[in-house]
Amino acid sequence: MPQISGMETKHFTLGNNEKNRLVKIIRILFGITCICIAVFWLIFNLKSSAGPRSGWVTVLFLTFFGFYQIWAGLGKAERYIEVSEGAINLKKFIFMPAAAITASETQKIEFYPLKVRFMLKTGKAIILRFGTTYYESNEKVIDELSAYAQKNNIETQIIEEDI
């Protein structure tokens, strides 16, 4: 992401992200264990009397969960938003790369209580949804995005949703 001097890049995590090395190692080991159990189950228990569908569901669940744990242990499963002088990097999904949104392609930013919508000049909308667990960090992100919009002359709108 290009960064213009004068403003540092601010990084905000969008969820629970463990920086502890021990937790990361445990996640990787647990992921490897899940995959090993899935292989064991595939080899030895698939032909049991439990039925073929439940066996495959077990194997698939353990395999994908194991890969997720390894991915998270390697630090690749972090969801985040980075705000710099002229661009925003947004990683909403853990298995997808971050999307770069430049100030020149942003038409409007709409602030909702639990989401932010980036309206691009192409007509496309990118939505960032917040959780309710980390409300304090949500406010920090909204404040930073508001300052970013003001610095880059991007129109903003605050929308209060009725429940």
Solvent accessible surface area in square Angstrom, and as a share of the most:
residue,aa,sasa,rsa
1,M,82,0.37
2,P,100,0.63
3,Q,99,0.44
4,I,106,0.54
5,S,105,0.68
6,G,85,0.82
7,M,18,0.08
8,E,117,0.53
9,T,45,0.26
10,K,77,0.33
11,H,86,0.38
12,F,31,0.13
13,T,42,0.24
14,L,18,0.09
15,G,28,0.27
16,N,106,0.55
17,N,46,0.23
18,E,57,0.26
19,K,144,0.61
20,N,78,0.40
21,R,189,0.69
22,L,112,0.56
23,V,44,0.25
24,K,58,0.25
25,I,80,0.40
26,I,97,0.49
27,R,62,0.23
28,I,42,0.21
29,L,105,0.52
30,F,98,0.41
31,G,0,0.00
32,I,82,0.42
33,T,65,0.38
34,C,6,0.04
35,I,37,0.19
36,C,77,0.46
37,I,81,0.41
38,A,2,0.02
39,V,74,0.42
40,F,110,0.46
41,W,76,0.27
42,L,67,0.33
43,I,117,0.59
44,F,135,0.56
45,N,44,0.23
46,L,36,0.18
47,K,197,0.83
48,S,62,0.40
49,S,121,0.78
50,A,71,0.55
51,G,28,0.27
52,P,101,0.63
53,R,198,0.72
54,S,57,0.37
55,G,4,0.04
56,W,122,0.43
57,V,88,0.51
58,T,46,0.27
59,V,12,0.07
60,L,94,0.47
61,F,131,0.54
62,L,31,0.15
63,T,33,0.19
64,F,137,0.57
65,F,66,0.27
66,G,0,0.00
67,F,111,0.46
68,Y,72,0.27
69,Q,21,0.09
70,I,38,0.19
71,W,88,0.31
72,A,7,0.05
73,G,3,0.03
74,L,103,0.51
75,G,34,0.33
76,K,101,0.43
77,A,17,0.13
78,E,29,0.13
79,R,78,0.29
80,Y,38,0.14
81,I,0,0.00
82,E,36,0.16
83,V,0,0.00
84,S,0,0.00
85,E,47,0.21
86,G,20,0.19
87,A,1,0.01
88,I,0,0.00
89,N,22,0.11
90,L,3,0.02
91,K,25,0.10
92,K,56,0.24
93,F,126,0.52
94,I,38,0.19
95,F,121,0.50
96,M,114,0.51
97,P,112,0.71
98,A,38,0.30
99,A,45,0.35
100,A,63,0.49
101,I,1,0.00
102,T,48,0.28
103,A,17,0.14
104,S,88,0.57
105,E,63,0.28
106,T,5,0.03
107,Q,102,0.45
108,K,40,0.17
109,I,0,0.00
110,E,17,0.07
111,F,11,0.04
112,Y,24,0.09
113,P,54,0.34
114,L,70,0.35
115,K,31,0.13
116,V,0,0.00
117,R,60,0.22
118,F,0,0.00
119,M,50,0.22
120,L,14,0.07
121,K,126,0.53
122,T,119,0.69
123,G,60,0.58
124,K,123,0.52
125,A,44,0.34
126,I,20,0.10
127,I,43,0.22
128,L,1,0.00
129,R,147,0.54
130,F,18,0.08
131,G,45,0.44
132,T,101,0.59
133,T,105,0.61
134,Y,90,0.34
135,Y,107,0.41
136,E,126,0.56
137,S,34,0.22
138,N,8,0.04
139,E,71,0.32
140,K,122,0.52
141,V,1,0.01
142,I,30,0.15
143,D,92,0.48
144,E,21,0.09
145,L,0,0.00
146,S,50,0.32
147,A,36,0.28
148,Y,0,0.00
149,A,0,0.00
150,Q,148,0.66
151,K,117,0.50
152,N,42,0.21
153,N,140,0.72
154,I,14,0.07
155,E,103,0.46
156,T,60,0.35
157,Q,75,0.34
158,I,132,0.67
159,I,45,0.23
160,E,133,0.60
161,E,89,0.40
162,D,142,0.74
163,I,221,1.12
